Structure formats: C-alpha cells, structure tokens
Amino acid sequence: MSFSSAGLPLYYEWHGQGVQHPLLLIHGGGSTIESNWGRLIPALDDSRRILAVELQGHGRTTAGDKPASFEGSADGVAALLQELNIGPIDVLGFSNGGQVAMQLAARHPVAVRRLVAASAPFRRSGMIEGFWDGMAAGTFADLPAPYREADLAVSGDPAHAERMFHLDRELMLTGFRDFPDSLLASIAAPTLVVAADQDVVRREHTVELAGLIPDARLLIVPGNHGDYLGELAAAGDPGPLARTLPFLVDFLDR
C-alpha cells in the first residue's frame, strides 16, 4: 500500500499472487478500491497479481488543485506503471474508470496488454434517458450513504466525499467530451467491451463501442451498473459476479 511519487500521488495496493499477467483495476466514479472491487479481488487473488488504484479525489488519493480529466488520469496511471517498472499489464476499468482505461490504451499503448472496458460510455448520447438531467440537478445529498461511508472509512475525512462528489460531477458535466472514432480505432490491445442489460449505458451504445475498437469482443450480461463486477450496487448478491467472472477470466488468460 503506497502512493506514486510522480504528478498527483495516486494511492495503490497490490493484492494476490500467481504467474498470470498482473491486472490493473480502475474504479468508477464515487468509488474506492473496497467499494468497487471488494468482491472481485478475493475472487481473483489466488490466481494473479492485482494492482488497484484510487484516482484523483477518491479514497486515499487527494483531490489536488486541478480539475479531473480522463486523459489526465490515464497519464497519471501510466506514470505509476512506469514508476513501478511493470507493463504491459492487463487493465479492467469500470464506468469512469473504463474511460480512463480506454484513454490509457490509446495514449500509452505499450502499457496495456489486454483491456476490459466495463460499462464505459464514449459519447454523451450513450447514457440512458434522464441521466444528464439527474446529473445536472444532483447535489451531494444525492450520493448514496454507502458510498459516503466507504470513502470516509478510508480517507478519514468527512469532507473528502463531498469534494469527490463535486469533482466527479464536474468531470461528467464539463470534462466528458465524445471520444473521437479515431481514438477508439487506435486501441491496439485486444479488448473486451462489457455492460449489463439494465445498465446506465445504453446497450446499443455498448455494441457500437465494440464495433469501433478493432477486433473487440462484446459481452452483455444480465444485471445493472456494476453488480456484475461485485460493485457496491450488488447489495450483497454474489450471483451477478459469479456468472460474469468466467468470461472475464477466459478473456484475460489468453
């Protein structure tokens, strides 16, 4: 458990063991390592090394003094990988973390061996109806208590979760620009695009994303936003992760 030294210090943890290529986990908005990956890490740590990070303003990583961006987060993760002298590495990014993972694969192709982009929007039009209106009207009071509590448990700062909320909200409202088709076409790493059938990202949007990344595979699973990865939204139900995990492992083990 440590912090990178380059740029904004990112908190990271190593878990697991094994001879497979290490797996980098990049969480979604509003999350910590524990709230996003608390079920997935124990399911994988007998078979592979896992590197989990917390992005700007999340968990044990400070908010810094600059607005968050997907490109900046990708560059920060790439600097961490260089500092740790590892790569190419397998990458699983969920939601906002999926956008960071795609930027990482496009901007730093030598860093990524295989890519899983999970519930990752690449155009603003890809979100379900009402998403953007809800985001624009949202306040910190709308952040579900389990996410506030998860952040407090690791940051130790009651104000940290509120800063995280506003950082993520501004990232989505003003920092999220449609990914150019050329950027997606430049991703050279073998890619699995994953989403749930009741996700906040529209299914047809996910299908389109898989068509824009060269030779990408597509997986639509039963569930909602994140429960298929064991994210906090799973609400204690291990079923969605258990059903999805064999597909993820099969793709990563190739």
N, C-alpha and C positions, 0 to 999 in steps of 0.2 A: 504494500500500500504506500503510494508515494505521489509526488507531484512532478510533472515535467518542468524543466527549467527554461525552455525557450518560449518567448512570447507570453501569452496569458497562461499561467501554470495550470495545467489540467490535472485533476485528480484521476488516478488509475489504480486498478487492482489486477493482480494475477490470480487465477484460480486453475485448479485441475492439473492433469498430467496426461501423458500419452505421447505417441510418436506421430500423430497426425499433425498437419499444418496448424499452427495456432489460429484461433478465431477471435477476431476483434468484434466486440458488441458496442453499438452506438445507440443509446436510448432515444426515446421520443420526447416531445415537449412535456414539461411539467413533471418529469420523472427523475428518479435516482437509479443507481445500479440495482438497489434492492427492490424498488417498486416495479421496475421494468423486467428485471432478469432473475428475480428471486426464485422462480421455479425452474427456469431454463438452465441456469448454471449448474445446479445439483444434478440435473438430468444428463449433462454432458461432461462433467468434470472428471469422470473416471476414464474417459477416452481421449481427451485432448486438452491442451493448454488453452486458457481463455484469458483474454485481455479485455477488461471492461473499463470504459472511461466515463467521466461525467463532464458534460460540455459546459460552456460559459454560463455561469449563474445557477447551475444545477448542483444539488447535493453539496459536496465539499469543495467545489470549484467556485471561485468568486465571480461576481458579475463583471468586474473590470470597469473601465471607463469609456468603452466604445460600444456602439450598437452591435448586436449579434448579427451574423450573416452565415448562410450555409457555406459560402465559399471560404470565409474566414475560419469557420470551424473545421472544414476539411483541411485547410492548410495547417491549422494547429495540431490536428491529429497526425498529419504527415510528419510534422516536426517531431512529435513524440515518437513515432515509429523509427525515425532516423536516429533520434537520441538513444533509443533502446537497441538500435542496430538489429532490427528484425524486418523481415519482408523478403519476398512478397507474402502477404498474410490474407487469410480468408476474412471477409467482412460481412456482418449482418447488421443492417441498420433498419430501425423501425420508425415509421411515421416521419417526423422531422429528422430523425437520425437516418432514415432512408435517403432523404435528400442530401444530407451530409455525405453519406456513403457513396452516392452516385457522383457527387462533386469530387470526392476523393479519388474514385476510379478514373474520372475524366481528367482531373488536374495532375494527378500523381500516379500514372498507370503502372509504374514499376513497383508501387507499394501494394497492389492488390492482385491476389492470385485468383480468387473466386469471390463473387458478390451476390448477396441476397438482399434485395430491396423489398422491404415488407411494408405494406400499406403506405406507400410513398407517393404523394401527389407530385406531378411535374408541371401541371398547369392549374391556374386558379379555377378554371372551369371544371376541374375534376372532382371537386367536393360535392357532397350531396346538397340538395336544396335546403336553404336556410342556414347553412354552415357559416357563411361570411357575415350575414346579418347578426347571428348569435355572437360571433367573434367581435364584431364592432361594438355591440351593446354590452359585452361582458365586463364584469368587474371582478376584483379579487374574491369577493364573497361567493362568486360562482365556481371557484376552484373547489372540487370535492374535498371534503375533510381528509380522506385517506391520503391524498397527495400532499396536502399541507403537513400532515403528521409525518409522512415519510421523509419530507425534506427537513423538517425540524429535527427528526431523530438523528440525522447525520450531520447537518450544518450546525446545530446547536444555537441557531439564531432565529427567533420568531419573525424577524423582518426579512429573512433571506427568501422565504417562499413568496412573499409579496413582490420582491424585486424580480424573482424568477418569472412570476406570472406576467408582469409588465414587459419583461424582456421578450418572452415568447409571443405575447400578444402583438407587440410592435414588429417582431420578426415576421409574423404571418401577414399582418395588415400592410406593412410598408416594405418589408425586406424580401418578400416572396415574389419573385418575377418568374414568368413562364420560362422553363428550360428550353433553349433552342434545340431544334431537332438535331442540329449538327453536333451539339454537345453529347447528346444521348448516342448518336451514331459513332462517336469517338471512343466509347467504352469498349475496351478490348477484352476485359476479363470475362470469362464465362459467367453468365448472370441468371439467377432465378428471381423472377418477379412474383411476389406473393401478396395476396389480400384475402379478406373474408367476404362471404356473400352478403353480409349485413354490415359492411364497413362504412366509415365516413367518406372513404374514397369510392367513387362510383366504379362498378365492375367494368363497364366499357372503357373507362379511363385506364384501368389496370391492364386490360387487354391491349389497348393502344400503346402503352408504355413498353410492354413486352415486344411489340412489333417494331418499335423504334430502336431498341438496343440490339445490335447484331447477334443473331442466333440465340437470343434469350429464351429461356424456358418460362412457362406460365403455370402458376398454381393458385386456384381459387378454392378456399376451404370453407366448410361450414363454421359460422361464428360471427363475432363482431370485432371491433377495432382493438386488436391486441390480445384478446383472450386466447387465441391460437398459439401465442408465444408465452402464455402463462403470466402475462402482464397483470397489473393490479385489477384491471377490469374483469379478470376471470372470476373474481368474487368467490374464490375458494374452490372452483370447479376445475379439477385437473384434466377433464376429458378433452377439451379442445387442443391443448398442448400435446397430450398423448397421441391424438390422431394425426397431428401435423408433424411431429418430430421425426418420424421415419423418413418422410420426404426430404426434410432439411438435411438430415444426416447422409442420406443417399447422395444428394447433390454435392455436399461438401467433401465427401470421401472420395470423389472421383479424381 
